[in-house]
Amino acid sequence: MASKTILQIVLDTPLDRVFDYLWTEEDRPQVGQFVVVDFGHREMVGLIVDVKNETDVPDDKLKSARSVRHQLSPVSPQWIALCQFAADYYQRPLGEVALPSIPKNLRSGKTTALDKALKKLQVEHKKQQGSVPPVLNPAQQLAVQHIVNNSGFAPSLLYGVTGSGKTEVYLQAAEQILAREVHGQILILVPEINLTPQLQGHLRARFPELTVATLHSGMAEGERTLHWLAAHSGKARLILGTRLAILASLPGLKLIIIDEEHDPSYKQQEGLRYSARDLAIWRARQLDIPVVLGSATPSLETWQHTISGRYSKLSLPERAVELAVLPKMRIVDLAKDRPKEGLTISLITALKQRLEKGEQSLLYLNRRGYAPVIACDACGWMSHCERCSAYLVLHKSEKKLRCHHCSLEMRIPKSCPTCGNADIQPLGRGTQRIEENLQEFFPEARIKRIDADSTRLKGSAQDAFESVHRGDVDILIGTQMVAKGHDFKNLTLVGVINPDTALFSQDYRAGERLFAQLMQVSGRAGRSGQKVGGSVSEVVIQTRYPQHPLYHALKTHDYPRFAKECLAERQQAGLPPFIFQALLRAEAKELAIAIHFLQQALELEIPDGIILHDPIPMTLMKLANSERAQLLIESSSRPALQAFLKNWLPQLRLLKPRINWSLEVDPVDI
């Protein structure tokens, strides 16, 4: 009797198991191919992870697979191993990792012809004009040589001040590696979608003969399919993307670059809560290739790795452009220079001077909307969100109150809903209110606001940034969208409004993030060098705590000093990177139900070396009518923590809680 052909496949389901299907055709499928199967009452696409001749599934229970996607070449065993590692480490089913990383069109039967996709990409590239690489300074040359000459797995931190030419190091290292590796590919990760157009332009100008693929969640499905296919086939030699690109199929990968490696956006915050930076390190080790982490303000985890010698450190201590120096930092004490409509005399005067010289200014305020809340002085009512433990933010131009957590919208009340007082007022300031105030102070100025509200439409962010680059904007107001990666040639002043709230956050990472944000946004000033008769670039930071150590380190651009102090505090307090964590979250209609489930989890058997803290409500306790709590798990040993979680999760499932719960490994928000 002829042996059977059994396909073992994984599906995008919460079930952590492999499913057996019978294959009845003569041609034997390969591991790594995609296959269409019936699952329950649905038709789904699965990934073949093994092909066998036997199965334990009874014949009457064994379903036949429908068809194999022969149009698509198989993914490599290394790619499957990457997904398996991510599934094991982050405690998720393999199918939930592998399948969602494939474009929907390839999972739903709408496979685009590969030749057509590649032809379209190549036509786009023929329109590009080549650019001549600039001459590198000695520090940049040493960095490029180090990256290019590395053989095997070699993690390097490219630590350079803002404007030091890290991008040029990436490009020239990529050029040499691609020249050496005929079929090689290079992956460049950036933390945010709005950073891709500028870098994509640099890549296409520098490599007009090569196909560049871009991968991020803001792309239309058809476009994403084209670019994914170009990367998967090896035709795209350069791949640029946000965190999801780390799970792309790249058969010729020879170098991984992680720009702004410190950015928390590299950590997925829902579903598979993975860190693209950490997976990039693992993937480089798996493939035995170099990986470069670039930042002016490295994460403390990465900085600690350079101290311990696990990563090499490549320093770029000066700005790359001649005559370009780091901006002068001025800390303005709000107790002495009292603000008018959120702006001090010092900042208003500096803005006026830039306007007179035809230079650009940037005001940074990491709070969108008009005001964080509206309130009634008579009875104390405030615009609470009825579905979240948060406030509804005033969006004056839209005449709405909006929750930035659950997106609930309401009309602005004409009077206090509690006492009827007609005199309800906005409290605090968001980017919209600062924009309104600036128009009153400087009616002749061309003012542009860039935040999540002003860039909702596709392409609007790119259009806004291009208007700044063209010089059509005198004063730019923005959130962290404008703080990093952008090279504004004529910008000489940065003003920072209301940074103090992060100084007193219960999140132990808040200080680290604030320092990084302020260093990054400060780095937008003076990148092109001082012009004759022009202004010395300057950063004006308004604060009520001018003596805070963070501002002292910031004033001297002294990241090493700041990092040394933070690491000493973390080590003394037993916090990452000196301990490893996981976070069990639960949400229910009532907080007591969520706490009860976490308490049950706490009572399960706990081995030595594992610490479980008491369940507590989350900082944002109520979200979209669900009340949330969390339980923190810690261990000084990463393998011990992983072993515990692997045994603990099945026990949690046996509790059969009728609530939503999730586990996050290496949480970044606690």
C-alpha positions in Angstrom: 0.0 0.0 0.0 1.4 3.4 -1.0 2.3 5.6 1.9 0.3 8.8 2.6 1.6 12.3 2.2 0.8 14.2 5.3 1.2 18.0 5.4 1.9 19.4 8.9 0.8 23.0 8.8 0.3 25.9 11.2 -2.6 28.4 10.9 -3.2 31.8 12.2 -5.3 30.7 15.2 -4.9 31.0 19.0 -4.4 27.2 19.1 -0.7 26.4 19.8 -0.4 23.2 17.7 0.4 21.7 14.3 -2.5 20.4 12.1 -2.2 17.3 9.9 -3.8 17.4 6.4 -3.8 14.7 3.7 -2.2 15.6 0.3 -3.6 13.5 -2.6 -1.8 14.9 -5.6 1.3 13.3 -7.1 3.6 16.3 -6.6 4.9 16.3 -3.1 4.8 19.8 -1.5 7.8 21.4 0.2 8.3 22.7 3.7 7.9 26.5 3.6 5.1 26.5 1.0 1.7 27.9 1.7 -1.4 25.7 1.4 -5.1 26.4 1.3 -7.2 24.2 3.7 -10.6 23.9 5.2 -10.6 24.7 9.0 -13.9 24.4 10.7 -16.3 26.3 8.4 -13.6 28.5 7.0 -11.1 28.3 4.2 -7.7 29.4 5.5 -4.1 29.6 4.3 -1.5 27.7 6.3 2.2 27.2 6.3 3.8 23.8 5.7 6.3 23.1 8.5 6.8 19.4 7.8 5.9 16.7 5.3 5.5 13.1 6.6 4.2 9.7 5.6 2.3 9.0 8.7 -0.2 10.6 11.1 -2.0 9.7 14.3 -5.2 11.3 13.0 -7.8 8.6 12.2 -8.7 8.4 8.5 -12.3 9.5 9.1 -11.0 12.7 10.8 -8.3 13.5 8.3 -9.1 16.3 5.9 -7.5 16.8 2.5 -5.7 20.0 1.8 -7.2 22.0 -1.1 -4.2 23.4 -3.0 -0.7 24.5 -2.6 0.5 28.1 -3.6 2.9 27.1 -6.3 3.1 30.7 -7.5 5.0 31.6 -4.4 8.4 30.1 -3.8 8.8 28.5 -0.3 10.1 30.5 2.6 13.4 29.4 3.9 14.0 27.1 6.9 15.9 30.0 8.5 12.7 32.1 8.3 10.6 29.4 9.8 13.2 29.1 12.6 13.0 32.9 13.2 9.2 32.7 13.6 9.6 29.6 15.8 12.0 31.5 18.1 9.6 34.5 18.3 6.7 32.2 19.1 8.6 30.4 21.8 10.2 33.5 23.4 7.0 35.6 23.4 4.8 32.6 24.3 2.5 32.7 21.2 1.5 30.0 18.7 3.8 29.7 15.6 0.9 30.3 13.3 0.1 33.7 15.0 3.7 34.8 14.3 4.3 33.4 10.8 1.0 34.0 9.0 0.2 37.6 9.9 3.7 38.6 8.7 2.6 37.6 5.2 0.6 40.2 3.2 -3.2 39.6 3.3 -3.3 39.3 -0.5 -1.0 36.3 -0.4 -3.1 34.7 2.3 -6.5 35.2 0.6 -6.0 33.9 -2.9 -5.2 37.3 -4.5 -1.6 36.4 -5.4 -0.1 39.1 -7.7 2.1 37.8 -10.5 5.7 38.1 -9.4 7.0 39.2 -12.7 4.5 42.0 -13.0 5.2 43.2 -9.4 9.0 43.3 -10.0 8.6 45.0 -13.4 6.5 47.8 -11.8 9.2 48.3 -9.1 12.0 48.4 -11.6 10.1 51.0 -13.7 9.8 53.2 -10.7 13.6 53.0 -10.0 14.5 54.0 -13.5 13.0 57.4 -12.8 15.6 58.1 -10.1 18.7 60.1 -10.5 22.0 58.9 -9.0 23.7 60.9 -6.2 27.4 61.2 -5.4 28.4 60.1 -1.9 30.0 62.8 0.2 33.5 62.5 1.6 33.4 60.9 5.1 35.2 62.4 8.1 37.7 60.1 9.9 35.2 58.9 12.5 32.7 58.0 9.8 35.4 56.2 7.8 36.4 54.1 10.8 32.8 53.1 11.4 32.2 52.1 7.8 35.4 50.0 7.8 34.4 48.3 11.0 31.0 47.3 9.7 32.2 46.2 6.3 35.2 44.2 7.7 33.2 42.3 10.3 32.7 38.7 9.5 30.0 36.7 11.2 27.7 37.9 14.0 29.0 41.2 15.2 26.6 43.6 17.0 27.8 47.3 16.9 26.4 50.4 18.4 26.9 53.4 16.1 26.8 56.1 18.8 26.8 59.5 17.2 25.5 62.9 18.2 22.5 64.2 16.2 23.7 65.3 12.8 26.9 63.2 12.9 26.1 61.5 9.6 24.9 58.1 10.8 22.8 57.7 7.7 25.8 58.2 5.5 27.6 55.5 7.4 24.7 53.2 6.7 24.7 54.0 3.0 28.4 53.7 2.4 28.6 50.4 4.4 25.7 49.1 2.4 27.3 50.0 -0.9 30.4 48.1 -0.1 28.6 45.0 1.2 26.3 44.9 -1.8 29.2 45.2 -4.1 30.9 42.3 -2.4 27.8 40.1 -2.0 26.3 39.6 -5.5 22.9 38.4 -4.2 23.1 40.0 -0.8 20.3 42.0 0.8 20.4 44.7 3.5 17.5 45.4 5.9 17.2 48.9 7.4 14.7 49.4 10.2 13.2 52.8 11.2 10.9 53.3 14.2 8.1 55.2 12.5 6.3 55.3 9.1 6.9 59.0 8.6 10.6 58.4 8.6 10.5 56.1 5.5 10.0 58.6 2.7 13.1 60.7 3.4 15.3 57.6 3.8 13.7 55.9 0.8 14.6 58.9 -1.3 18.3 58.7 -0.1 18.4 55.0 -1.0 16.9 55.3 -4.4 19.1 58.3 -5.2 22.3 56.5 -4.1 21.4 53.1 -5.6 19.4 54.0 -8.8 20.2 50.6 -10.4 18.8 48.5 -7.4 15.3 47.7 -6.4 14.4 49.1 -3.0 11.4 47.5 -1.2 9.5 49.3 1.6 7.4 47.5 4.2 5.2 49.2 6.8 1.6 49.0 8.0 0.6 52.2 6.3 0.9 50.7 2.8 -2.1 49.6 0.7 -2.3 45.8 0.6 -1.6 45.7 -3.1 1.5 47.8 -2.7 2.7 45.9 0.3 2.3 42.7 -1.6 4.5 43.9 -4.5 7.3 45.0 -2.1 7.1 41.8 0.0 7.4 39.7 -3.1 10.4 41.7 -4.3 12.1 41.1 -0.9 11.1 37.4 -0.8 12.4 36.7 -4.3 15.7 38.4 -3.6 15.2 40.9 -6.4 15.0 43.8 -3.8 18.5 44.3 -2.5 17.6 47.0 -0.1 14.7 46.6 2.3 13.4 49.6 4.3 10.7 49.2 6.9 9.3 49.6 10.3 9.1 46.9 13.0 7.1 44.4 10.9 9.9 44.3 8.3 12.0 42.2 10.7 9.7 39.3 10.0 10.0 39.7 6.2 11.3 36.8 4.1 14.8 37.8 3.0 16.8 34.9 1.5 20.0 36.9 0.9 20.2 39.0 4.1 23.8 40.1 4.9 23.4 43.1 7.1 20.8 44.5 9.5 20.7 48.2 10.4 18.4 49.4 13.3 18.1 53.2 13.1 17.1 55.1 16.3 17.4 51.7 18.1 16.3 53.2 21.4 12.8 54.1 20.2 9.9 52.3 22.0 8.0 52.1 18.7 10.1 49.0 17.9 8.0 47.1 20.5 4.6 45.9 19.3 2.0 46.7 21.9 -0.8 44.3 20.9 -1.2 40.8 19.7 2.3 39.4 19.3 4.1 41.8 21.6 7.6 41.5 20.1 10.6 43.7 20.0 11.8 44.2 16.4 15.2 45.3 17.8 15.6 42.2 19.8 14.5 39.9 17.0 16.9 41.7 14.7 19.8 40.8 17.1 18.6 37.2 17.2 18.2 37.0 13.4 21.7 38.4 12.9 23.1 35.8 15.2 21.1 33.1 13.5 22.5 34.1 10.0 25.9 34.9 11.4 25.9 38.5 9.9 26.7 41.9 11.3 24.0 44.1 12.9 24.3 47.8 13.5 22.2 49.7 16.1 22.3 53.5 15.6 21.3 56.2 18.0 22.4 59.5 19.6 20.6 58.3 22.8 20.9 54.5 22.9 18.6 52.5 25.1 20.1 51.6 28.5 20.0 47.9 27.6 22.2 48.6 24.5 24.5 50.9 26.4 25.0 48.3 29.1 25.9 45.7 26.4 28.7 48.0 25.2 30.0 48.4 28.7 30.0 44.6 29.2 31.8 44.1 25.8 28.9 42.2 24.1 28.5 45.0 21.6 31.3 47.1 20.1 30.9 50.9 20.2 31.5 53.1 17.1 31.6 56.8 18.1 30.7 59.8 15.9 31.5 62.7 18.3 31.1 65.6 15.8 28.5 66.7 13.3 29.2 65.7 9.8 28.6 69.1 8.1 31.5 71.6 8.2 30.8 74.5 10.6 27.8 72.6 12.0 28.0 72.4 15.8 25.6 71.1 18.5 23.1 73.8 19.4 23.4 75.9 22.5 21.1 74.7 25.3 19.2 77.3 27.3 17.2 76.2 30.3 14.5 78.8 31.1 13.1 78.8 34.7 9.3 79.3 34.5 9.4 80.7 38.0 11.4 83.7 36.8 10.3 84.0 33.2 6.5 83.5 33.6 4.9 82.3 30.3 2.2 84.1 28.4 -0.1 81.7 26.7 2.4 79.0 27.3 5.4 80.9 25.8 8.1 82.7 27.9 9.5 86.1 26.9 12.8 84.3 26.2 11.2 81.9 23.7 9.1 84.6 22.0 12.2 86.8 21.6 14.2 83.9 20.1 11.3 83.2 17.7 11.2 86.8 16.6 14.9 86.9 15.9 14.7 83.8 13.6 11.7 85.3 11.7 13.7 88.5 11.1 16.6 86.5 9.7 14.4 84.2 7.5 15.3 81.1 9.5 13.0 78.3 10.7 11.9 77.4 14.2 10.4 74.3 15.8 8.2 74.2 18.9 8.0 70.8 20.5 5.0 69.8 22.6 4.2 66.1 23.0 0.5 66.7 23.5 -1.9 67.0 20.6 -5.3 68.6 20.6 -6.2 72.1 21.9 -6.2 71.4 25.6 -5.9 68.2 27.6 -9.2 68.8 29.4 -12.0 71.3 29.9 -13.2 72.1 33.4 -15.8 74.0 35.5 -14.4 76.4 38.2 -17.8 76.4 39.9 -18.2 72.7 40.8 -15.0 71.1 39.7 -16.4 69.1 36.8 -13.8 67.9 34.3 -14.3 66.3 30.9 -13.8 62.7 31.9 -14.2 59.9 29.3 -17.1 57.8 30.3 -15.4 54.7 28.9 -11.8 55.2 30.2 -10.0 56.5 33.2 -8.8 59.4 31.2 -9.9 62.8 30.1 -11.6 63.8 26.8 -9.2 66.2 25.0 -10.5 69.4 23.5 -10.2 69.6 19.7 -11.4 73.2 19.2 -11.1 73.4 15.4 -13.3 70.3 15.1 -15.6 71.4 17.9 -15.2 68.1 19.6 -14.0 66.4 22.7 -12.1 63.2 21.9 -10.5 60.4 24.0 -7.1 59.5 22.7 -7.4 56.0 24.1 -10.8 54.7 22.9 -11.6 57.4 20.3 -14.9 58.3 21.9 -16.1 61.7 20.6 -18.5 64.2 22.0 -19.7 67.7 21.2 -18.3 70.4 23.4 -20.9 71.2 26.0 -22.2 74.8 26.1 -22.4 74.7 29.9 -21.3 72.4 32.7 -23.2 69.1 32.6 -23.2 69.1 36.4 -24.1 72.5 37.6 -25.0 74.4 34.4 -22.2 77.0 34.7 -21.7 78.5 31.2 -18.1 79.5 32.0 -16.2 76.2 31.3 -12.6 76.7 30.3 -9.8 74.6 28.7 -6.9 73.7 31.1 -3.4 73.1 29.8 -2.2 73.4 26.2 -1.9 71.1 23.3 -0.4 71.7 19.8 -3.6 73.3 18.5 -3.7 75.9 21.2 0.0 76.8 20.8 -0.7 77.2 17.1 -3.5 79.6 17.8 -1.4 81.6 20.3 1.5 81.8 17.8 -0.8 83.2 15.1 -1.7 86.0 17.5 1.9 86.7 18.5 3.2 86.5 14.9 0.4 87.1 12.4 2.8 87.5 9.5 4.5 84.1 10.1 3.8 80.9 8.1 2.9 78.4 10.8 2.5 74.7 10.3 1.3 72.0 12.8 2.4 68.4 12.4 0.8 65.8 14.7 -1.4 62.8 14.5 -4.5 65.0 14.0 -3.1 67.1 11.2 -1.7 64.1 9.3 -4.6 61.6 9.3 -5.0 61.4 5.6 -2.6 59.2 3.6 0.4 61.2 2.3 -0.5 64.2 4.4 2.5 63.8 6.7 4.9 63.6 3.8 3.4 66.7 2.2 3.7 68.6 5.4 7.4 67.7 5.9 8.1 68.6 2.2 6.6 72.0 2.8 9.1 72.5 5.7 12.0 71.3 3.5 11.0 73.7 0.7 11.1 76.7 3.2 7.3 77.3 3.0 7.1 77.2 6.8 8.6 79.7 9.3 7.5 78.1 12.6 6.8 74.4 12.9 4.8 73.0 15.8 4.9 69.3 16.4 4.8 66.3 18.7 7.4 63.4 18.7 6.6 62.9 15.0 9.0 65.8 14.2 11.6 64.9 16.9 13.8 62.5 15.0 15.2 61.6 11.6 14.3 64.8 9.8 17.0 67.1 8.4 15.6 70.6 8.2 18.3 72.6 6.5 17.2 76.1 7.6 16.1 75.3 11.2 18.1 77.1 13.9 15.8 77.2 16.9 14.0 74.5 18.9 11.6 75.5 21.7 10.5 72.8 24.2 7.2 73.4 26.0 6.1 71.6 29.1 8.5 68.7 29.3 8.2 68.4 33.1 5.3 65.9 33.4 7.6 63.0 32.6 9.9 63.8 35.5 7.4 62.5 38.0 5.9 59.6 36.2 5.6 56.3 38.0 7.1 54.6 34.9 10.8 54.1 35.7 11.6 54.5 32.0 10.0 58.0 31.8 13.3 59.8 32.5 15.2 57.8 29.9 12.5 58.5 27.3 12.3 62.2 28.1 16.1 62.6 27.8 16.0 60.8 24.4 13.1 62.9 23.1 14.7 66.2 24.1 18.1 65.2 22.7 16.5 64.1 19.5 14.4 67.1 19.0 17.3 69.4 19.9 19.3 67.7 17.2 16.9 69.2 14.5 18.6 72.6 15.0 21.7 73.8 13.2 22.4 70.7 11.2 23.5 72.5 8.1 26.2 74.7 9.7 26.1 78.4 10.6 25.7 80.7 7.6 27.3 84.1 7.4 25.2 86.5 9.3 23.0 83.7 10.5 22.0 82.7 14.0 23.8 80.4 16.3 21.5 77.3 16.6 19.8 77.2 20.0 17.4 75.1 22.1 15.2 76.8 24.6 13.7 74.4 27.2 11.0 75.8 29.5 10.9 74.1 32.9 9.9 74.6 36.5 12.8 72.4 37.6 15.9 73.9 36.1 18.2 72.2 38.7 17.0 68.7 37.8 20.0 66.4 36.9 18.4 65.4 33.6 18.5 69.0 32.4 22.1 69.4 33.6 23.1 66.4 31.5 21.1 67.6 28.6 22.6 71.1 28.7 26.1 69.6 28.1 24.8 67.0 25.6 26.3 64.4 28.0 24.5 61.2 27.3 27.2 59.0 28.9 26.9 60.8 32.2 23.1 60.5 32.1 23.3 56.8 31.2 25.8 56.1 34.0 23.6 57.6 36.6 20.5 55.8 35.3 22.2 52.4 35.2 23.5 52.8 38.7 19.9 53.5 39.9 18.5 50.6 37.9 21.1 48.2 39.3 20.4 49.3 42.9 16.6 49.1 42.4 16.8 45.7 40.6 15.3 46.9 37.3 16.1 46.1 33.7 18.6 45.6 32.2 19.7 43.9 35.4 16.6 41.8 35.8 14.2 40.2 33.3 10.4 40.7 33.4 7.1 39.6 32.0 3.7 41.1 32.6 0.4 39.3 32.9 -2.6 41.6 32.1 -6.2 40.9 32.6 -9.3 42.9 31.8 -13.0 42.4 32.7 -16.2 44.4 33.2 -15.3 44.8 36.8 -11.8 45.3 38.3 -12.5 42.7 41.0 -12.9 40.0 38.4 -9.6 40.8 36.8 -7.8 40.9 40.1 -9.4 37.6 41.1 -7.9 35.9 38.0 -4.5 37.3 38.7 -4.7 36.2 42.3 -5.4 32.7 41.1 -2.4 32.9 38.9 -0.3 34.0 41.9 -1.4 30.9 43.8 -0.1 28.5 41.3 3.2 26.7 42.0 6.2 29.1 41.7 9.7 27.8 41.5 12.7 29.3 43.2 14.3 32.3 41.4 10.9 33.6 40.2 9.3 36.6 41.8 5.6 37.3 41.3 4.3 40.7 42.7 0.8 41.3 43.9 -1.8 42.1 41.3 -2.5 45.9 41.0 -4.7 48.0 38.7 -3.0 49.3 35.6 -2.1 53.0 35.3 -4.9 53.4 32.8 -7.3 51.2 34.8 -10.4 51.6 32.6 -10.2 51.4 28.8 -13.1 51.2 26.5 -15.4 50.1 29.4 -13.1 47.3 30.5 -11.3 47.5 33.8 -7.7 46.3 33.8 -5.1 44.9 36.2 -1.6 43.4 36.0 0.8 41.1 37.7 4.5 41.5 37.3 6.9 38.5 37.0 10.6 38.9 37.5 13.8 36.8 37.5 17.5 37.4 37.5 17.8 34.7 34.9 16.3 34.9 31.4 16.3 31.1 30.8 14.7 30.5 34.2 11.9 33.1 33.4 11.3 31.5 30.0 11.1 28.0 31.5 8.6 29.2 34.1 6.4 31.0 31.6 6.3 27.9 29.3 5.0 25.7 32.2 2.9 28.4 33.8 0.8 29.4 30.7 -0.9 25.9 30.3 -1.9 26.1 34.0 -3.4 29.6 33.4 -5.5 28.2 30.5 -6.8 25.4 32.8 -8.3 28.1 35.0 -10.6 28.9 32.0 -11.1 32.5 32.9 -14.0 34.2 31.1 -12.0 37.4 30.7 -9.4 38.7 28.3 -5.9 38.2 29.4 -2.5 38.4 27.8 1.2 37.9 28.6 4.0 40.3 27.6 7.6 39.3 27.7 10.1 42.2 28.3 7.4 44.8 28.8 8.3 48.5 28.1 5.2 50.0 29.8 4.5 48.9 33.3 
